[in-house]
Amino acid sequence: MGLSKPTANRLQRQRVKVSSAWDAIVHDGDDSSLTRERIVAAGIAIADQDGLARVSIRRIAAQLHSSPMSLYHYVPSKRDLLNLMLDAANADFGCPAKTITDWRGVLCHFAWESRRCLKQHPWVNQLHASDPEYGPESIRILEWLLTSLSKVGLDVRTSIRVITVLYVFVKGFVADESSRSSASKSEGRRPSANQPTFAKAILATGNYPHVRQFIEMTAEIPDDQGFEHALNLILNGVAVEIQLHGRSLAAKQRKEA
């Protein structure tokens, strides 16, 4: 935050030491127009519009016509703010109203909902990569996933492995979508004039026939249809892992019998 040492010490005396963002205590006499929800919502609005790097306690305070000192009574630190923003964004994830009875349906729902939420708040990708402290909404999603997968015979370790692989895929797909969208909106962006000429000269040698075939193909656009196709490729691999897991478990049970 760049606070001076005396200011930091004063803030430390003014607030109770907390172990996490969800344990913070609001003191009497604070600005009654402020709430933690308003602060977090303002941070999310800034991140959605301008990116995560533009989020700061000072900017949020100015937007809410308050002072940074007042915000610290509700959000102890920038890290706590980001954790709260991540959890609030995860509240948008909708669990199905009816129980899904097959693992593929569970993972499909998780993948499509995750993609929708990440497209709505692209900055969440950055927070997942920064070792955050997960809150109640994040834990709600994970509990739903683990419970649903346990009902179709997957243990927690296997489920976590599958969920991790799937989420990495979704994040990468959304990142590609966002990158292409940003590029199409940029005006005056032109690829280097030397690059196509150089590539054509290399490919003209005939030494790279498969790369040439790839370049001549129509690029697959990262849209809903592309996502579904790629998702099915991932889930087909998951199916093999689940089969192997089932065989291993059955063999173990026969050995113990």
MOMORA-V574922 format. One record per residue. PHI is phi in whole degrees, -180 to 180 (999 if undefined). BURIAL is 1 if it has 16 or more other ideal C-beta (glycine too) atoms within 10 Angstrom, else 0. D_CENTER is the distance of its C-alpha to the mean C-alpha in whole Angstrom. Layout:
# MOMORA-V574922
PHI/BURIAL/D_CENTER
PHI/BURIAL/D_CENTER
This chain:
# MOMORA-V574922
999/0/24
80/0/27
-75/0/30
-69/0/33
-63/0/34
-60/0/37
-66/0/34
-63/0/31
-65/0/34
-66/0/35
-63/1/32
-63/0/32
-73/0/35
-78/0/34
-126/0/31
-76/0/31
-66/0/29
-123/0/26
-94/0/24
-159/0/20
-61/1/19
-86/0/20
-104/0/24
-61/1/25
-112/0/28
-88/0/29
-89/0/33
-63/0/36
88/0/37
-71/1/33
-61/0/32
-69/0/33
-79/0/31
-93/1/28
-140/0/25
-61/1/22
-63/0/20
-65/1/22
-64/1/21
-65/1/17
-62/0/17
-65/1/19
-63/1/16
-65/1/14
-61/0/16
-66/1/17
-63/1/13
-63/0/13
-86/0/17
-119/0/17
100/0/14
-65/1/13
-64/0/16
-90/0/18
-81/1/17
-152/1/20
-60/1/22
-63/0/25
-68/0/24
-63/1/22
-59/1/26
-63/0/28
-66/0/26
-95/1/27
56/0/30
-133/1/30
-113/0/30
-56/1/28
-60/0/30
-65/1/29
-66/1/26
-68/1/26
-72/1/28
-102/1/24
-130/1/22
-60/1/23
-156/0/21
-63/0/18
-62/0/16
-63/1/17
-59/1/16
-65/1/13
-63/1/12
-67/1/14
-64/1/12
-61/1/8
-68/1/10
-65/1/12
-65/1/9
-70/1/9
-65/0/12
-74/0/12
-70/1/11
-100/0/15
-79/0/16
-64/0/19
-69/0/23
-107/0/25
-67/0/24
-92/1/23
-99/0/26
-132/0/24
-63/1/22
-66/0/21
-65/0/21
-62/1/18
-71/1/16
-63/1/16
-61/1/15
-60/1/12
-66/1/11
-68/0/13
-67/1/11
-63/1/8
-63/1/9
-61/0/11
-68/1/8
-67/1/6
-70/0/9
-72/0/11
-132/1/8
-60/1/7
-67/1/7
-59/1/4
-53/1/4
-68/0/7
-71/1/7
-62/0/5
-86/0/8
-108/0/11
55/0/12
-78/1/11
-95/1/13
-77/0/12
-105/1/14
-62/0/15
-70/0/13
-64/1/10
-68/0/14
-58/1/15
-64/1/12
-65/0/13
-64/0/17
-61/1/17
-63/1/16
-65/1/18
-65/0/21
-63/1/21
-73/1/21
-66/0/24
-71/0/26
-108/0/26
96/0/27
-96/1/24
-78/0/24
-63/0/21
-61/0/21
-64/1/21
-61/1/18
-63/0/16
-60/0/17
-66/1/16
-61/1/13
-63/0/12
-60/0/13
-66/1/12
-70/1/8
-61/0/9
-61/1/11
-61/1/9
-60/1/7
-66/0/10
-65/1/12
-66/1/10
-62/0/10
-66/0/14
-59/1/14
-64/0/13
-64/0/16
-67/0/18
-65/0/18
-65/0/18
-66/0/21
-70/0/23
-85/0/23
-73/0/25
-95/0/28
78/0/31
-80/0/28
-128/0/30
-67/0/30
-58/0/32
-66/0/36
-77/0/37
-63/0/34
-61/0/35
-63/0/38
-63/0/38
-62/0/35
-63/0/38
-66/0/41
-65/0/39
-69/1/38
-66/0/42
-69/0/43
81/0/42
-82/0/41
-131/0/37
-63/0/38
-73/0/35
-65/0/33
-61/1/35
-62/0/34
-63/0/31
-65/0/31
-77/0/34
-74/0/31
-75/0/29
-63/0/26
-80/0/23
-77/0/21
-76/1/18
-116/0/18
-59/0/18
-67/0/21
-65/0/20
-65/1/17
-63/0/19
-64/0/21
-66/1/18
-62/1/17
-64/0/21
-63/0/21
-64/1/18
-69/1/20
-64/0/23
-68/0/22
-62/1/21
-60/0/24
-64/0/26
-62/0/25
-67/1/25
-62/0/29
-64/0/29
-63/1/28
-64/0/30
-65/0/33
-64/0/33
-66/0/33
-64/0/36
-64/0/37
-65/0/37
-67/0/38
-66/0/41
-68/0/42
-80/0/42
-72/0/44
